[in-house]
Amino acid sequence: MAAKSSPTVLSSHLQEIVDIGFGRWAKVEPLLARTACVALQRLCEEDKKKLLSTNGTRVFGILDSLVSGFSLSENIWYAAVDKAIAALYAIHPTPETIAADLVKKSLKSAFESGEGSEMQTDIASGTTVQVTKLSRYLFIVSHVAMNQLVYIESSIRKIQKAKSKKEKMDAEKKNLDANTESDVQKDDGINSELGLAASEDAMLDTLAERAEKEIVSSGSAEKNLIGHCAPFVSKLCRNFSVMQKYPELQASGMLALCRLMIIDADFCESNLQLLFTVVENAVSDTVRSNCTIALGDLAVRFPNLLEPWTENMYARLRDQSVSVRKNAVLVLSHLILNDMMKVKGYINEMCMRLEDADERISNLAKLFFHELSKKGSNPIYNLLPDILGKLSCQNLKGESFCNIMQFLIATIKKDKQMEALVEKLCNRFTGVSDIRQWEYISYCLSQLAFTEKSMRRLMESIKAYEHVLSEDTVMDNFRNIINKGKKFAKPEVKSSIEEFEERINKLHNEKKEQVLTEKNAQAHQEKVDNFESLIATKKDGDESGESEITEDEEEEEEEEEFDNPVEDSEILRSKSRGKKSRARSDGSSEVTELESGDDEEVESSSVHLRDASKYRTKRSRTRSRNVCPDSSVRRTTRSNRR
């Protein structure tokens, strides 16, 4: 820490750093190697040259064995190798050469057949590899790629610094004699007209872009060492069954994928969907947390690519893991406060963190809004109506909502903004029909710091909110506003406030009676509708019953007429026998009387037939009301009756 502010502190302790940090004490305390690597990064240029001349070979050999060997435990190795690779790039004159050797050694170690009890898995080509070695290889290759990008950028800055220093020296030479000064000005004018200075800057930018592109070279047909690894990493991370089976491999694989995405824009665009799928569905909290941090780096480097995914980035604030939510708050706070991401649209998700169950996350969210209120003319003032609308539509407890809005409103200090907020909030009543939102809007109004002007605006906007005064909670919030206004108001303004109070009390009673009347009328109408529907249902049931009875009667008549022709024939024969007997007893009668007797007999027979049919109809109705007997029972009844 001391060397960070004053690198010369380490000048007289170079030998101790090497002996203690990488000697026998490092085996007892593994963290010493990591600390020694950090110290090597803080050396000044003179100390670096001194170290290279005295212990350069030894130091690079130690760092090489630290990265490629297995002397450190798994939980220490990743932290130590992170700093070891960074130290190599800080002190080595050509770090890309030694870094390439490290990648090759790690690759060979990962894909050679290993013997041991460690679980193994088959990768795409069918080669059997150890999970631990493969995880280390992915970490090394991605960390080398990231440090190579940093090395290129630092080299570009050195060139630009040397160029500006040269220009400064040329400007100082203009203090020479007049002839020389005129010649220098003439040369500068020619160079500016020809655009030579601008062309040099453009050429430098082109070289830097090309050098960065060659690290991964995903868009080129010829891939280098790291470029061959990039498709393998992408394919490995898409194998979700293997990733879920080996969480350690998934952590290293996703970290490597994110680092390679940060380096190359084309590789980033082709794997963004995969990254957001993993950050939403990964089981491991560590994987989701690392991906969330990587999203912040990607948003800084490729803002246009990440802009369509803004909603998904804000969604990390709702993660179940405390560490993921904390990192999401930190990442989004950094992006928003540095104008790298738009605030509008999803800021309500950040507001929800004000009431987070974890106290640290809640404090970070409060710090963010406190810093945001200092920017420009306080963006919270413009965002407050949108925040109010979205929070009131979410499943949020009333107490939490009140605490959030109270904190946000407290960040607004200007009277003009308060007056404008009164009008904005009053206008929101017109487009809202939900009672809960009425209560929330009125609560926000009650939390504002009212002045005479803001009270006048509130009274002038009564038409916008008079329909909500029927609710008791809304009325209580307006009474709180009136009580605040009475405290600071002058006598003439106080009288206006009292008149306003009487008016809203009157409106409250009228609206409440009106609402009660509407409820009673609605309840009565519902009863009438239910009664009419009941009657209609009963009527339909009766009509269907009568139609069923009629159909049964017709079917019964047809069956009896078809099944019992013998009964009708017996009746006719009995009638004819009766007529014959009467004819024999009245033999002395005249022919005309016999004829008339025959007519009467025919009529009587028809009467008997009608009586029989009526009897059968009555009997069928009786059977339809009771349980209908089967056909055999009906035949038995008829035979007994005959």
C-alpha positions as CSV (number, residue, x, y, z in Angstrom):
1,M,0.0,0.0,0.0
2,A,2.9,2.4,0.8
3,A,4.5,1.6,-2.6
4,K,1.4,2.6,-4.4
5,S,1.8,6.2,-3.4
6,S,5.6,6.1,-3.3
7,P,7.3,3.3,-5.4
8,T,10.8,4.2,-4.1
9,V,9.9,2.6,-0.8
10,L,10.7,-0.8,-2.3
11,S,14.1,0.2,-3.8
12,S,16.1,-1.1,-0.8
13,H,14.1,-4.2,-0.2
14,L,14.1,-5.9,-3.6
15,Q,16.1,-8.9,-2.4
16,E,13.9,-9.4,0.7
17,I,10.7,-9.4,-1.5
18,V,12.2,-12.2,-3.7
19,D,13.6,-14.3,-0.8
20,I,10.7,-14.0,1.6
21,G,7.8,-13.8,-1.0
22,F,9.0,-16.7,-3.1
23,G,11.2,-18.7,-0.7
24,R,10.6,-21.3,2.0
25,W,8.2,-19.0,3.9
26,A,5.9,-19.0,0.9
27,K,5.3,-22.7,1.5
28,V,4.2,-22.0,5.0
29,E,2.0,-19.0,4.1
30,P,0.8,-19.3,0.5
31,L,-0.6,-15.7,0.5
32,L,3.0,-14.4,0.6
33,A,3.5,-15.3,-3.1
34,R,0.4,-13.2,-4.0
35,T,1.6,-10.3,-1.9
36,A,5.1,-10.5,-3.4
37,C,3.6,-10.3,-6.9
38,V,1.6,-7.2,-6.0
39,A,4.8,-5.6,-4.7
40,L,6.6,-6.4,-8.0
41,Q,3.9,-4.5,-9.9
42,R,4.5,-1.4,-7.9
43,L,8.2,-1.1,-8.7
44,C,9.3,2.1,-10.4
45,E,11.2,1.9,-13.8
46,E,14.6,2.1,-12.2
47,D,13.8,-0.7,-9.7
48,K,12.5,-2.8,-12.6
49,K,15.7,-2.4,-14.5
50,K,17.7,-3.2,-11.3
51,L,15.6,-6.3,-10.7
52,L,16.0,-7.6,-14.2
53,S,19.8,-7.2,-14.1
54,T,20.3,-8.9,-10.8
55,N,17.4,-11.5,-10.2
56,G,15.5,-11.3,-13.5
57,T,16.0,-15.0,-14.5
58,R,15.2,-16.2,-11.0
59,V,12.1,-14.2,-10.6
60,F,10.6,-15.2,-14.0
61,G,11.4,-18.8,-13.2
62,I,9.6,-18.6,-9.9
63,L,6.6,-16.9,-11.5
64,D,6.5,-19.5,-14.2
65,S,6.5,-22.4,-11.7
66,L,3.9,-20.6,-9.7
67,V,1.5,-20.5,-12.6
68,S,2.2,-23.9,-14.2
69,G,2.9,-25.9,-11.0
70,F,0.6,-27.4,-8.4
71,S,2.4,-26.3,-5.2
72,L,-0.5,-24.0,-4.1
73,S,-3.8,-25.2,-2.9
74,E,-6.9,-24.7,-5.1
75,N,-8.4,-21.8,-3.0
76,I,-5.1,-19.8,-3.1
77,W,-3.9,-20.7,-6.6
78,Y,-6.4,-18.5,-8.5
79,A,-5.6,-15.3,-6.5
80,A,-1.9,-15.9,-6.7
81,V,-1.8,-16.6,-10.5
82,D,-4.0,-13.5,-11.1
83,K,-1.2,-11.3,-9.6
84,A,1.6,-13.4,-11.0
85,I,0.5,-12.9,-14.6
86,A,0.0,-9.2,-13.9
87,A,3.5,-9.0,-12.5
88,L,5.0,-10.7,-15.6
89,Y,3.4,-8.1,-17.8
90,A,4.6,-5.3,-15.5
91,I,8.3,-6.2,-15.3
92,H,9.1,-8.4,-18.4
93,P,10.4,-6.5,-21.4
94,T,8.5,-8.8,-23.8
95,P,5.7,-10.3,-21.7
96,E,3.8,-11.8,-24.7
97,T,6.5,-14.4,-25.2
98,I,6.6,-15.7,-21.7
99,A,2.8,-15.5,-21.6
100,A,2.5,-17.7,-24.7
101,D,4.8,-20.3,-23.1
102,L,2.5,-20.3,-20.0
103,V,-0.6,-20.9,-22.2
104,K,1.1,-23.8,-24.1
105,K,2.2,-25.5,-20.9
106,S,-1.2,-25.2,-19.3
107,L,-2.9,-26.5,-22.5
108,K,-0.6,-29.5,-22.6
109,S,-1.2,-30.2,-18.9
110,A,-4.9,-30.0,-19.3
111,F,-5.3,-32.3,-22.3
112,E,-2.7,-35.0,-21.4
113,S,-4.0,-38.1,-19.8
114,G,-3.9,-37.8,-16.1
115,E,-4.0,-40.5,-13.5
116,G,-5.8,-39.8,-10.3
117,S,-9.1,-40.0,-8.5
118,E,-10.4,-36.7,-9.7
119,M,-13.6,-36.9,-11.6
120,Q,-13.2,-36.7,-15.4
121,T,-15.5,-35.6,-18.3
122,D,-15.5,-36.0,-22.1
123,I,-15.2,-32.8,-24.0
124,A,-16.4,-32.3,-27.6
125,S,-13.5,-34.0,-29.3
126,G,-13.8,-37.1,-27.1
127,T,-10.6,-36.4,-25.2
128,T,-10.7,-37.2,-21.5
129,V,-9.5,-34.3,-19.4
130,Q,-9.4,-33.5,-15.7
131,V,-11.8,-30.8,-14.5
132,T,-9.3,-29.1,-12.3
133,K,-6.6,-28.8,-15.0
134,L,-9.2,-27.7,-17.6
135,S,-10.5,-25.0,-15.2
136,R,-6.9,-23.7,-14.6
137,Y,-6.2,-23.6,-18.3
138,L,-9.3,-21.5,-19.0
139,F,-8.4,-19.2,-16.2
140,I,-4.8,-18.7,-17.5
141,V,-5.7,-18.2,-21.1
142,S,-8.4,-15.7,-20.3
143,H,-6.2,-13.8,-17.9
144,V,-3.3,-13.7,-20.3
145,A,-5.7,-12.3,-23.0
146,M,-7.0,-9.6,-20.6
147,N,-3.5,-8.6,-19.6
148,Q,-2.5,-8.4,-23.2
149,L,-5.2,-5.9,-23.8
150,V,-4.1,-3.8,-20.9
151,Y,-0.5,-4.1,-22.2
152,I,-1.5,-2.8,-25.6
153,E,-3.4,0.1,-24.2
154,S,-0.5,1.1,-21.9
155,S,1.9,0.9,-24.8
156,I,-0.4,3.2,-26.8
157,R,-0.5,5.7,-23.9
158,K,3.3,5.6,-23.8
159,I,3.6,6.5,-27.5
160,Q,1.0,9.3,-27.1
161,K,2.9,10.6,-24.1
162,A,6.2,10.6,-26.0
163,K,4.6,12.3,-28.9
164,S,3.1,15.1,-26.7
165,K,6.5,15.5,-25.0
166,K,8.1,15.9,-28.4
167,E,5.6,18.5,-29.4
168,K,6.2,20.3,-26.2
169,M,9.9,20.4,-26.8
170,D,9.3,21.7,-30.4
171,A,7.2,24.4,-29.0
172,E,9.9,25.5,-26.6
173,K,12.4,25.7,-29.5
174,K,10.3,28.5,-30.9
175,N,12.1,30.9,-28.5
176,L,15.1,30.9,-30.9
177,D,16.0,33.7,-33.3
178,A,13.3,35.2,-35.6
179,N,14.5,33.3,-38.7
180,T,14.3,30.0,-37.0
181,E,10.9,30.8,-35.5
182,S,9.6,31.8,-38.9
183,D,10.9,28.6,-40.4
184,V,9.3,26.5,-37.6
185,Q,6.0,28.2,-38.0
186,K,6.2,27.7,-41.8
187,D,6.8,24.0,-41.3
188,D,4.0,23.7,-38.8
189,G,1.6,25.5,-41.2
190,I,2.5,23.1,-44.0
191,N,2.0,20.1,-41.8
192,S,-1.3,21.3,-40.5
193,E,-2.5,22.0,-44.1
194,L,-1.4,18.6,-45.3
195,G,-3.0,16.9,-42.2
196,L,0.1,15.1,-41.2
197,A,-0.5,15.4,-37.5
198,A,-4.1,14.1,-37.8
199,S,-2.9,11.2,-40.0
200,E,-0.4,10.2,-37.3
201,D,-3.1,10.0,-34.7
202,A,-5.4,8.1,-37.0
203,M,-2.6,5.6,-37.8
204,L,-1.9,5.1,-34.2
205,D,-5.6,4.4,-33.5
206,T,-5.7,1.9,-36.4
207,L,-2.7,0.1,-35.0
208,A,-4.2,-0.1,-31.6
209,E,-7.5,-1.4,-32.9
210,R,-5.7,-4.0,-35.0
211,A,-3.6,-5.2,-32.1
212,E,-6.7,-5.6,-29.9
213,K,-8.4,-7.5,-32.7
214,E,-5.6,-9.9,-33.1
215,I,-5.8,-11.1,-29.4
216,V,-9.0,-13.1,-30.1
217,S,-9.2,-12.6,-33.9
218,S,-12.8,-14.0,-34.0
219,G,-13.5,-12.3,-37.3
220,S,-10.3,-13.4,-39.0
221,A,-9.7,-16.7,-40.9
222,E,-6.2,-17.0,-39.3
223,K,-6.5,-17.4,-35.5
224,N,-3.6,-17.2,-33.1
225,L,-3.1,-19.1,-29.8
226,I,-5.9,-17.4,-27.9
227,G,-8.1,-17.2,-31.0
228,H,-8.2,-21.0,-31.2
229,C,-9.4,-21.2,-27.6
230,A,-12.3,-18.8,-28.0
231,P,-14.7,-21.1,-29.9
232,F,-13.8,-23.9,-27.6
233,V,-14.8,-21.8,-24.5
234,S,-18.1,-20.7,-26.2
235,K,-19.0,-24.3,-27.0
236,L,-18.1,-25.5,-23.6
237,C,-20.3,-22.9,-21.9
238,R,-23.2,-23.9,-24.1
239,N,-23.0,-27.5,-22.8
240,F,-25.4,-26.8,-19.9
241,S,-25.4,-30.5,-18.7
242,V,-21.6,-30.5,-18.2
243,M,-21.7,-27.0,-16.6
244,Q,-24.4,-28.1,-14.1
245,K,-22.5,-31.3,-13.3
246,Y,-19.2,-29.4,-12.6
247,P,-19.8,-26.0,-10.9
248,E,-16.1,-25.3,-10.7
249,L,-15.7,-25.7,-14.4
250,Q,-18.7,-23.5,-15.0
251,A,-17.2,-20.7,-12.9
252,S,-13.9,-20.8,-14.8
253,G,-15.6,-21.2,-18.2
254,M,-18.0,-18.3,-17.7
255,L,-15.2,-16.1,-16.4
256,A,-13.1,-16.9,-19.4
257,L,-16.0,-16.3,-21.7
258,C,-16.7,-12.8,-20.2
259,R,-13.0,-11.8,-20.4
260,L,-12.8,-12.8,-24.1
261,M,-16.1,-10.9,-24.8
262,I,-14.6,-7.8,-23.2
263,I,-11.7,-8.0,-25.6
264,D,-13.5,-8.5,-28.9
265,A,-16.8,-6.9,-30.1
266,D,-17.7,-9.6,-32.6
267,F,-17.2,-12.4,-30.0
268,C,-19.2,-10.3,-27.5
269,E,-22.2,-9.9,-29.8
270,S,-22.3,-13.6,-30.7
271,N,-22.3,-14.7,-27.1
272,L,-24.5,-12.0,-25.4
273,Q,-27.6,-14.2,-25.4
274,L,-25.6,-17.0,-23.8
275,L,-24.3,-14.7,-21.1
276,F,-27.7,-13.4,-20.1
277,T,-29.2,-17.0,-20.1
278,V,-26.5,-18.1,-17.7
279,V,-26.7,-15.0,-15.4
280,E,-30.5,-15.6,-15.0
281,N,-30.5,-19.4,-14.7
282,A,-27.2,-20.5,-13.2
283,V,-27.5,-22.4,-10.0
284,S,-24.2,-21.1,-8.5
285,D,-24.3,-17.7,-6.9
286,T,-20.7,-17.2,-7.7
287,V,-21.3,-17.6,-11.4
288,R,-24.2,-15.2,-11.4
289,S,-22.2,-12.7,-9.4
290,N,-19.2,-12.9,-11.7
291,C,-21.4,-12.5,-14.8
292,T,-23.1,-9.4,-13.2
293,I,-19.7,-7.7,-12.7
294,A,-18.7,-8.6,-16.3
295,L,-21.8,-7.0,-17.6
296,G,-20.7,-3.7,-16.1
297,D,-17.3,-4.0,-17.9
298,L,-19.1,-4.9,-21.2
299,A,-21.4,-1.9,-20.9
300,V,-18.4,0.4,-20.5
301,R,-16.5,-1.1,-23.5
302,F,-19.4,-1.8,-25.9
303,P,-22.3,0.4,-24.8
304,N,-24.2,0.1,-28.0
305,L,-24.2,-3.7,-27.8
306,L,-25.5,-3.7,-24.3
307,E,-28.2,-1.0,-24.6
308,P,-30.9,-3.4,-25.8
309,W,-30.2,-5.6,-22.8
310,T,-30.7,-2.8,-20.2
311,E,-33.9,-4.3,-18.7
312,N,-32.0,-7.6,-18.2
313,M,-29.2,-5.8,-16.4
314,Y,-31.7,-4.1,-14.0
315,A,-33.3,-7.5,-13.4
316,R,-30.2,-8.6,-11.5
317,L,-31.4,-6.3,-8.7
318,R,-34.2,-8.9,-8.0
319,D,-31.9,-11.9,-7.7
320,Q,-32.4,-14.1,-4.7
321,S,-28.7,-14.0,-3.8
322,V,-27.4,-11.1,-1.6
323,S,-24.0,-11.1,-3.3
324,V,-25.6,-10.8,-6.8
325,R,-27.9,-7.9,-5.7
326,K,-25.0,-6.1,-4.1
327,N,-22.8,-6.4,-7.2
328,A,-25.8,-5.3,-9.3
329,V,-26.3,-2.2,-7.2
330,L,-22.6,-1.4,-7.4
331,V,-22.3,-1.9,-11.2
332,L,-25.5,0.0,-12.1
333,S,-24.5,2.9,-9.7
334,H,-21.1,3.2,-11.4
335,L,-22.7,3.2,-14.9
336,I,-25.4,5.7,-14.1
337,L,-23.4,8.1,-12.1
338,N,-20.7,8.2,-14.9
339,D,-23.3,8.7,-17.6
340,M,-22.7,5.3,-19.2
341,M,-26.3,4.2,-18.9
342,K,-29.6,5.9,-19.1
343,V,-31.6,6.3,-15.9
344,K,-35.1,6.3,-17.2
345,G,-37.3,3.3,-17.6
346,Y,-36.2,0.9,-14.9
347,I,-35.0,3.1,-12.1
348,N,-37.9,1.8,-10.0
349,E,-35.9,-1.5,-9.6
350,M,-33.1,0.5,-7.9
351,C,-35.7,2.2,-5.7
352,M,-36.8,-1.2,-4.4
353,R,-33.4,-1.8,-3.0
354,L,-33.9,1.0,-0.6
355,E,-36.0,-1.4,1.4
356,D,-33.8,-4.5,0.8
357,A,-33.6,-7.0,3.6
358,D,-29.8,-6.7,3.6
359,E,-28.8,-3.5,5.3
360,R,-25.6,-3.1,3.3
361,I,-27.6,-3.2,0.0
362,S,-30.1,-0.7,1.4
363,N,-27.3,1.7,2.4
364,L,-25.6,1.4,-1.1
365,A,-28.9,2.3,-2.7
366,K,-29.4,5.3,-0.5
367,L,-25.8,6.4,-1.3
368,F,-26.6,6.1,-5.0
369,F,-29.7,8.3,-4.8
370,H,-27.9,10.8,-2.7
371,E,-25.1,11.1,-5.3
372,L,-27.7,11.2,-8.1
373,S,-29.5,14.1,-6.5
374,K,-26.2,16.1,-6.8
375,K,-26.0,15.8,-10.6
376,G,-27.3,18.7,-12.6
377,S,-30.7,19.9,-11.6
378,N,-31.5,16.7,-9.6
379,P,-32.7,14.0,-12.0
380,I,-34.8,12.5,-9.2
381,Y,-37.3,15.4,-9.6
382,N,-38.0,14.3,-13.2
383,L,-38.0,10.6,-12.4
384,L,-40.3,10.8,-9.3
385,P,-43.7,10.7,-11.2
386,D,-42.6,7.7,-13.2
387,I,-41.2,6.0,-10.1
388,L,-44.5,6.6,-8.3
389,G,-46.5,5.1,-11.2
390,K,-44.4,1.9,-11.4
391,L,-44.0,1.3,-7.7
392,S,-47.8,1.6,-7.1
393,C,-48.4,-1.2,-9.7
394,Q,-46.0,-3.6,-8.0
395,N,-46.7,-6.0,-5.2
396,L,-45.1,-3.8,-2.5
397,K,-46.1,-3.4,1.1
398,G,-47.7,0.0,1.9
399,E,-45.1,0.7,4.6
400,S,-42.2,0.0,2.2
401,F,-43.7,2.2,-0.4
402,C,-44.1,5.1,2.0
403,N,-40.5,4.7,3.2
404,I,-39.2,4.7,-0.4
405,M,-41.1,7.8,-1.5
406,Q,-40.4,9.7,1.7
407,F,-36.6,9.2,1.2
408,L,-36.8,10.2,-2.5
409,I,-38.9,13.3,-1.9
410,A,-36.5,14.4,0.9
411,T,-33.7,14.7,-1.7
412,I,-35.7,17.4,-3.5
413,K,-34.8,20.8,-2.0
414,K,-35.8,23.5,-4.5
415,D,-39.1,25.3,-4.0
416,K,-39.8,25.5,-7.7
417,Q,-39.4,21.8,-8.1
418,M,-41.8,21.2,-5.2
419,E,-44.4,23.5,-6.7
420,A,-44.1,21.8,-10.0
421,L,-44.4,18.4,-8.3
422,V,-47.7,19.5,-6.7
423,E,-49.2,20.1,-10.1
424,K,-47.8,16.9,-11.6
425,L,-49.1,14.8,-8.8
426,C,-52.5,16.4,-8.9
427,N,-52.8,15.7,-12.6
428,R,-52.0,12.0,-12.1
429,F,-55.4,11.6,-10.3
430,T,-57.3,12.2,-13.5
431,G,-55.9,9.1,-15.3
432,V,-56.1,6.7,-12.3
433,S,-59.2,4.7,-11.1
434,D,-57.5,2.4,-8.6
435,I,-58.1,3.4,-4.9
436,R,-54.7,2.1,-3.9
437,Q,-53.0,4.5,-6.3
438,W,-55.2,7.4,-5.1
439,E,-53.9,6.7,-1.6
440,Y,-50.2,6.6,-2.8
441,I,-50.5,9.8,-4.7
442,S,-52.1,11.6,-1.9
443,Y,-49.4,10.3,0.5
444,C,-46.7,11.7,-1.8
445,L,-48.5,15.1,-1.8
446,S,-48.5,15.1,1.9
447,Q,-44.8,14.5,2.1
448,L,-43.9,17.7,0.0
449,A,-42.7,20.8,1.6
450,F,-45.5,23.3,0.8
451,T,-45.2,27.0,0.3
452,E,-47.9,29.6,-0.3
453,K,-47.5,29.1,-4.1
454,S,-47.7,25.4,-3.9
455,M,-50.8,25.6,-1.7
456,R,-52.5,27.8,-4.3
457,R,-51.7,25.3,-7.0
458,L,-53.2,22.6,-4.9
459,M,-56.4,24.6,-4.4
460,E,-56.6,25.5,-8.0
461,S,-56.2,21.9,-9.1
462,I,-59.2,20.7,-7.1
463,K,-61.1,19.6,-10.2
464,A,-58.4,17.0,-10.9
465,Y,-58.8,15.2,-7.6
466,E,-62.3,16.0,-6.3
467,H,-63.6,12.5,-7.3
468,V,-61.0,10.8,-5.0
469,L,-62.1,12.6,-1.8
470,S,-64.6,9.9,-1.0
471,E,-61.8,7.8,0.4
472,D,-61.0,8.3,4.1
473,T,-57.3,7.6,3.7
474,V,-57.0,10.2,0.9
475,M,-58.9,12.7,3.0
476,D,-56.6,12.1,5.9
477,N,-53.6,12.9,3.7
478,F,-55.2,16.1,2.5
479,R,-55.9,17.1,6.1
480,N,-52.2,16.7,6.9
481,I,-51.4,19.0,4.0
482,I,-53.9,21.6,5.3
483,N,-52.4,21.4,8.8
484,K,-49.0,22.0,7.4
485,G,-50.3,25.0,5.4
486,K,-51.8,26.6,8.4
487,K,-48.5,26.7,10.3
488,F,-46.7,29.0,7.9
489,A,-49.6,30.8,6.2
490,K,-50.3,34.5,6.6
491,P,-53.8,35.6,7.8
492,E,-55.2,36.1,4.3
493,V,-53.7,32.9,3.1
494,K,-54.9,31.1,6.2
495,S,-58.5,32.1,5.5
496,S,-58.2,30.7,2.0
497,I,-56.9,27.4,3.4
498,E,-59.8,27.3,5.9
499,E,-62.3,27.8,3.0
500,F,-60.5,25.1,1.1
501,E,-60.8,22.8,4.1
502,E,-64.5,23.4,4.3
503,R,-64.9,22.7,0.6
504,I,-63.1,19.4,0.6
505,N,-65.0,18.3,3.7
506,K,-68.2,19.0,1.9
507,L,-67.0,17.2,-1.2
508,H,-65.9,14.3,1.0
509,N,-69.4,13.9,2.5
510,E,-71.1,14.3,-0.9
511,K,-68.8,11.9,-2.6
512,K,-69.1,9.4,0.2
513,E,-72.9,9.5,0.1
514,Q,-72.8,9.2,-3.7
515,V,-70.5,6.2,-3.5
516,L,-72.7,4.6,-0.9
517,T,-75.8,5.2,-3.0
518,E,-74.1,3.7,-6.0
519,K,-73.1,0.6,-4.0
520,N,-76.7,0.1,-2.8
521,A,-78.1,0.5,-6.3
522,Q,-75.6,-1.9,-7.6
523,A,-76.4,-4.4,-4.9
524,H,-80.1,-4.1,-5.6
525,Q,-79.6,-4.5,-9.3
526,E,-77.6,-7.7,-8.6
527,K,-80.4,-9.1,-6.5
528,V,-82.9,-8.3,-9.3
529,D,-80.8,-9.9,-11.9
530,N,-80.3,-13.0,-9.7
531,F,-84.0,-13.3,-9.1
532,E,-84.9,-12.9,-12.8
533,S,-82.3,-15.5,-13.7
534,L,-83.7,-17.8,-11.1
535,I,-87.2,-17.4,-12.5
536,A,-86.0,-18.0,-16.0
537,T,-84.2,-21.1,-15.0
538,K,-87.3,-22.5,-13.2
539,K,-89.5,-21.7,-16.2
540,D,-87.1,-23.4,-18.5
541,G,-87.1,-26.4,-16.2
542,D,-91.0,-26.6,-16.1
543,E,-91.2,-26.4,-19.9
544,S,-88.6,-29.1,-20.4
545,G,-90.5,-31.3,-17.9
546,E,-93.9,-30.8,-19.7
547,S,-92.3,-31.5,-23.0
548,E,-90.8,-34.7,-21.6
549,I,-94.2,-35.8,-20.2
550,T,-95.9,-35.1,-23.5
551,E,-93.4,-37.1,-25.4
552,D,-93.7,-40.0,-22.9
553,E,-97.5,-40.0,-23.3
554,E,-97.3,-40.1,-27.1
555,E,-94.8,-42.9,-27.0
556,E,-97.0,-44.8,-24.5
557,E,-100.1,-44.5,-26.7
558,E,-98.2,-45.7,-29.7
559,E,-96.8,-48.6,-27.8
560,E,-100.2,-49.7,-26.4
561,E,-101.9,-49.3,-29.7
562,F,-99.2,-51.3,-31.4
563,D,-98.7,-53.9,-28.7
564,N,-102.4,-54.5,-27.6
565,P,-104.6,-54.8,-30.6
566,V,-106.3,-57.8,-28.9
567,E,-107.9,-55.6,-26.2
568,D,-109.6,-53.4,-28.8
569,S,-110.8,-56.4,-30.8
570,E,-112.3,-58.0,-27.7
571,I,-114.2,-54.9,-26.9
572,L,-115.7,-54.8,-30.4
573,R,-116.7,-58.4,-30.3
574,S,-118.4,-58.0,-26.9
575,K,-120.4,-55.1,-28.3
576,S,-121.4,-57.1,-31.4
577,R,-122.6,-60.0,-29.2
578,G,-124.6,-57.6,-27.2
579,K,-126.3,-56.3,-30.3
580,K,-127.1,-59.8,-31.5
581,S,-128.7,-60.7,-28.2
582,R,-130.8,-57.6,-28.3
583,A,-131.8,-58.3,-31.9
584,R,-133.0,-61.8,-30.9
585,S,-135.0,-60.5,-28.0
586,D,-136.7,-57.8,-30.0
587,G,-137.5,-59.9,-33.0
588,S,-141.0,-58.4,-33.2
589,S,-139.6,-55.0,-33.8
590,E,-139.7,-53.3,-37.2
591,V,-136.8,-53.2,-39.6
592,T,-136.4,-49.4,-39.1
593,E,-136.0,-49.9,-35.4
594,L,-133.3,-52.6,-36.1
595,E,-131.5,-50.2,-38.3
596,S,-131.7,-47.4,-35.8
597,G,-130.5,-49.9,-33.2
598,D,-127.5,-50.7,-35.3
599,D,-126.6,-47.1,-35.6
600,E,-126.8,-46.6,-31.9
601,E,-124.7,-49.7,-31.3
602,V,-122.0,-48.4,-33.7
603,E,-122.0,-45.0,-31.8
604,S,-121.8,-46.8,-28.5
605,S,-118.9,-48.8,-29.6
606,S,-117.0,-45.6,-30.7
607,V,-117.8,-44.1,-27.3
608,H,-116.4,-47.1,-25.6
609,L,-113.2,-46.8,-27.7
610,R,-112.8,-43.1,-26.7
611,D,-113.3,-44.0,-23.1
612,A,-110.7,-46.7,-23.3
613,S,-108.2,-44.3,-24.9
614,K,-108.8,-41.7,-22.2
615,Y,-108.3,-44.3,-19.6
616,R,-105.0,-45.3,-21.2
617,T,-103.9,-41.7,-21.4
618,K,-104.7,-41.1,-17.7
619,R,-102.8,-44.2,-16.8
620,S,-99.7,-43.2,-18.8
621,R,-99.6,-39.8,-17.1
622,T,-99.7,-41.5,-13.7
623,R,-96.8,-43.7,-14.7
624,S,-94.8,-40.8,-16.0
625,R,-95.0,-39.0,-12.6
626,N,-93.8,-42.2,-10.8
627,V,-91.0,-44.5,-11.5
628,C,-91.7,-46.0,-15.0
629,P,-92.0,-49.8,-14.8
630,D,-90.4,-51.8,-17.5
631,S,-92.3,-53.4,-20.4
632,S,-92.8,-56.8,-18.7
633,V,-94.6,-55.1,-15.7
634,R,-96.8,-53.1,-18.0
635,R,-97.9,-56.2,-19.9
636,T,-98.7,-58.0,-16.6
637,T,-100.8,-55.1,-15.4
638,R,-102.8,-55.0,-18.7
639,S,-103.5,-58.8,-18.6
640,N,-104.7,-58.6,-15.0
641,R,-106.9,-55.6,-15.9
642,R,-108.4,-57.5,-18.8
